Amino acid sequence: MEEKDYCIDTASTIGLPQAIAEIKKDSLCFDIPFTIENKKKGIIRRKENIFTKYFDTIKNIPNKSERNPKRKESAKEYIITIKDIYIIDLLKSKFRNVNANFKPIGCELDYNGRFLCKCFSLAAKFHDDDSQKKEIVQLWLDSISVNYKYPNSDDRFSFEMNIILQVSQENEEYNAHLILHIPIKDKTIDEIIFLKHLFYKKNLEVEIERKLEIKWKPCSLHDWFKEYIKNLYSVIDISQKNMPQEYFTYSLLEINDSKVKFTNQKDILYALLTSDEGWKFLPEGLSAERLQYSWSTRNHFKCYFLGTNGLLINNIESESSYKKHQTDYFQKYLQNDNNKYVDFINSKPCIAGLKTQVFMNFQKGAEKKEGIRNTMQEIEEYDGKLRNGIRQISKLEALLETVRKKINSKAFSVQEMDNLNESISKSFNISNDLGVLKDAYSQKMKELSSKYEKRTKFYTLLITIVVSLSGLAKFIPDKIASSLKDILKPFLEFFYKFFE
């Protein structure tokens, strides 16, 4: 069966110019999770933004019986309309390339819906998994051209980058991601390593061209992206306090090759994961020792994790026989219900790790780690004042409950995916981070309890003294009593304000 080339091509209903991200042989993704607050009533007043409005509107889509019988709109058509309405704020600002709806190139299958494109939709539906029914919106924001001029020649190192925004709602909380998708074509191992260096090193300047915009002056990708996400936060109307501290922490690289071997190329795998330009001089056995965490359920692919980086190796020659077997199986046993399965098996998704479901689980791991980091930041910002500390208790308890839900949540409710999640969590060091968070929370609670106990004792003593003085007042001459009152008044006012 012919492979379908799904890619990020827009079919916007509001007449925007098309934006095409061509399918390449390999691809690199940086996933940047960030927070859109949706605090529960009674803790912090919920602040509306374009996404809280979007999800509220989605929840209020009329039932089939309530829809206009003459127009016969489906729920999907309502979602398409709603997506178009809520990207207007982005369009009016500095994000003039944003698109809501997408279709694949090179095949007959169009797509309109809540996902970015057909390959995202097929990946979510493949397992018929309840965990994939969460509310989600994906928008294509930009296409960026990046050029780096080599210092000792006129040659240039160039690549394209697509920026995708994803926001989902789960457990009444919003999980947001910026996905930087970089198609890779005809690049050597050293060039892929250098490509990642351009994101990591803040002193390497590049030329950046953005569609419908003049060329930017040379700057580092870090500085450019810092301004980019700052503008996005401003448009979405969320606090810049929630901006990620490091932008390019989570990377997932997919390599498709007919010659790849999983056993005798550990040094190369290590180099691609760590961006180590000196990989040819590694001590013997080091790479095998470092590559502890991996996952696979098929003989044609394997995914490795090291730190917060992932690498998926896919042997496309072995995959072809797998595709034929799966296609025959679905066509034989599932009859009319086999289309989505056959389409998915024979697709070439536009995002690294999407076909193996590694990408969604990788995002879930990033959400967990960032949730822990954000809560740790809240604890560290506690100023130690008792009055603020009492308010802080409620806030921290809510944040810890959110972290608990994140840690226990899954990208898929499929048992084999638990092994994948375990590999990601161990590589991300999530268990250790969670232990540090619990210790920090316990320490702050002890500090608060100790201060509260001391202040309560002191306040009780103060009240006792005041009551005693009040009882003695009738035995004290008026002139002396008036003087004592003047002395005690500012003292009492201070404590009243402190404990109010």
URVENGI-V791965 format. One record per backbone hydrogen bond with DSSP energy under -0.5 kcal/mol. NH is the residue of the N-H (numbers start at 0). CO is the residue of the C=O. E is the energy in kcal/mol with one decimal. If there is no record, write none. Layout:
nh = (NH	NH)
co = (CO	CO)
e = (E	E)
This chain:
nh = (3	4	5	7	8	8	9	10	14	20	21	25	26	27	28	29	30	30	31	31	32	33	34	35	36	42	43	47	49	52	53	54	55	56	57	58	59	59	60	65	66	66	68	70	71	77	78	79	80	81	82	83	84	85	86	86	87	90	91	92	92	94	97	98	102	103	104	109	120	121	122	123	124	125	127	128	131	132	133	134	136	137	138	139	140	140	141	143	144	145	146	147	149	149	152	156	157	158	160	161	162	163	163	164	165	166	167	168	169	172	173	174	174	175	175	176	177	178	178	179	179	180	180	181	181	182	183	191	192	193	194	195	196	197	198	198	199	200	201	203	204	205	206	208	210	212	215	218	220	220	223	224	225	226	227	228	229	230	231	232	233	234	235	236	237	241	242	249	250	250	251	252	253	254	256	256	268	269	270	271	272	273	274	275	276	278	280	281	285	288	289	290	291	292	293	294	300	301	302	303	304	305	308	309	310	311	312	312	313	313	314	315	318	319	320	321	322	323	324	325	326	327	328	329	330	331	332	333	336	337	341	342	343	344	345	346	347	353	356	357	358	360	361	362	363	364	365	366	367	368	369	370	371	372	373	374	375	376	377	378	379	380	381	388	389	390	391	392	393	394	395	396	397	398	399	400	401	402	403	404	405	406	407	408	408	416	417	417	418	418	419	420	421	422	423	424	425	426	427	428	428	429	432	433	434	435	436	437	438	439	440	441	442	443	444	445	446	447	448	449	450	451	452	453	454	455	456	457	458	459	460	461	462	463	464	465	466	467	468	469	470	471	472	474	475	480	481	482	483	484	485	486	487	488	489	490	491	492	493	494	495	496	497	498	499)
co = (345	2	3	20	6	102	18	100	11	7	19	183	253	181	251	179	28	249	29	177	30	175	241	173	34	39	39	45	235	48	49	50	51	52	53	54	55	56	57	62	62	63	66	67	67	73	74	75	76	77	78	79	80	81	82	83	84	86	87	88	89	89	94	139	8	108	4	107	116	117	118	119	120	121	124	123	128	129	130	168	166	113	164	98	138	162	162	160	208	158	206	156	147	154	149	147	155	145	143	180	141	161	178	138	176	136	174	134	172	169	35	167	172	33	173	165	31	163	176	29	177	161	178	27	179	180	25	187	188	189	190	191	192	193	194	195	195	196	199	200	202	218	146	144	142	209	207	205	197	203	219	220	221	222	223	224	225	226	227	228	229	230	231	232	232	238	239	30	248	307	28	309	26	311	254	313	264	265	266	267	268	269	270	270	274	275	277	278	282	284	285	286	289	304	291	302	297	312	294	310	292	308	305	250	303	252	301	310	254	311	299	313	314	315	316	317	318	319	320	321	322	323	324	325	326	327	328	329	333	334	337	338	339	340	341	343	3	350	353	352	352	356	357	358	359	360	361	362	363	364	365	366	367	368	369	370	371	372	373	374	375	376	378	384	385	386	387	388	389	390	391	392	393	394	395	396	397	398	399	400	401	402	403	404	405	413	413	414	414	415	415	416	417	418	419	420	421	422	423	424	425	424	428	429	430	431	432	433	434	435	436	437	438	439	440	441	442	443	444	445	446	447	448	449	450	451	452	453	454	455	456	457	458	459	460	461	462	463	464	465	466	467	468	471	472	476	477	478	479	480	481	482	483	484	485	486	487	488	489	490	491	492	493	494	495)
e = (-1.8	-0.5	-1.3	-0.8	-1.6	-0.6	-0.8	-2.4	-0.8	-0.8	-0.6	-1.5	-1.6	-2.4	-2.6	-2.0	-0.5	-2.5	-0.5	-2.7	-0.6	-2.3	-0.8	-0.8	-0.5	-1.8	-1.2	-0.5	-0.6	-2.2	-1.4	-2.7	-2.0	-2.2	-2.3	-2.1	-0.8	-0.6	-1.6	-1.4	-0.8	-0.8	-0.5	-0.5	-2.1	-1.8	-2.0	-2.3	-2.0	-2.5	-2.8	-2.0	-1.9	-2.2	-0.6	-0.7	-1.1	-2.3	-2.4	-0.5	-0.7	-1.3	-1.0	-2.2	-2.8	-1.1	-0.8	-0.8	-1.8	-2.8	-2.1	-1.9	-1.8	-1.5	-1.6	-0.6	-1.8	-1.9	-0.6	-0.7	-2.5	-1.3	-3.0	-1.7	-0.6	-2.8	-1.4	-3.5	-3.0	-2.7	-2.4	-2.5	-0.5	-2.1	-1.2	-3.1	-0.6	-1.9	-2.6	-2.9	-2.5	-0.5	-2.5	-3.2	-2.8	-2.7	-2.4	-2.4	-2.7	-1.8	-0.7	-2.6	-0.5	-1.6	-0.5	-2.9	-2.1	-3.1	-0.5	-2.8	-0.6	-2.9	-0.8	-3.2	-0.6	-0.5	-2.7	-2.2	-2.2	-2.3	-2.4	-1.8	-1.7	-1.9	-0.7	-0.8	-1.7	-3.2	-0.6	-1.0	-0.7	-3.0	-3.1	-2.7	-1.4	-1.8	-2.7	-2.0	-0.6	-0.5	-2.5	-2.6	-2.1	-1.7	-2.0	-2.9	-1.4	-2.1	-1.9	-2.5	-1.8	-2.1	-2.7	-1.4	-1.9	-1.4	-1.4	-0.6	-0.7	-1.3	-2.9	-2.3	-2.9	-2.9	-0.5	-2.5	-2.0	-2.8	-2.1	-2.4	-1.9	-2.5	-1.7	-1.0	-0.8	-1.1	-1.9	-1.2	-1.8	-1.8	-2.2	-2.0	-2.2	-0.7	-0.6	-2.2	-0.7	-2.0	-2.6	-3.0	-2.6	-2.3	-1.5	-2.9	-2.5	-3.3	-2.8	-0.6	-2.7	-0.5	-3.6	-1.0	-1.8	-1.0	-0.6	-1.1	-2.5	-1.8	-2.1	-2.6	-2.5	-2.4	-2.2	-2.6	-2.3	-1.7	-2.5	-2.0	-2.5	-1.5	-2.8	-3.0	-1.8	-2.6	-1.8	-1.4	-1.5	-1.8	-1.0	-0.9	-2.5	-1.4	-2.7	-2.4	-2.0	-2.0	-2.0	-2.4	-2.0	-2.2	-2.5	-2.3	-2.0	-2.1	-2.8	-1.8	-2.3	-2.1	-1.8	-2.0	-2.3	-1.5	-1.2	-2.8	-2.2	-1.1	-2.2	-1.7	-0.9	-1.5	-3.2	-2.6	-1.9	-2.2	-2.9	-1.9	-2.0	-2.5	-2.5	-2.1	-2.3	-3.0	-1.8	-0.8	-0.8	-1.1	-0.6	-1.6	-0.6	-0.8	-1.0	-2.9	-2.2	-1.9	-2.3	-2.8	-2.4	-2.2	-2.7	-0.6	-0.6	-2.2	-2.0	-2.5	-1.8	-2.2	-2.2	-2.4	-2.2	-2.4	-2.6	-2.6	-2.3	-2.2	-2.3	-2.2	-2.4	-2.5	-2.7	-2.6	-2.4	-2.7	-2.5	-2.4	-2.9	-2.3	-2.1	-2.3	-2.8	-2.5	-2.3	-2.4	-2.5	-2.3	-2.3	-2.5	-2.9	-2.4	-2.7	-2.3	-2.0	-1.6	-0.9	-1.7	-1.4	-2.5	-2.5	-1.5	-2.4	-2.2	-1.9	-1.8	-2.6	-2.0	-0.7	-0.6	-2.7	-2.5	-1.9	-1.6	-2.3	-2.3	-2.0	-2.0	-0.8)
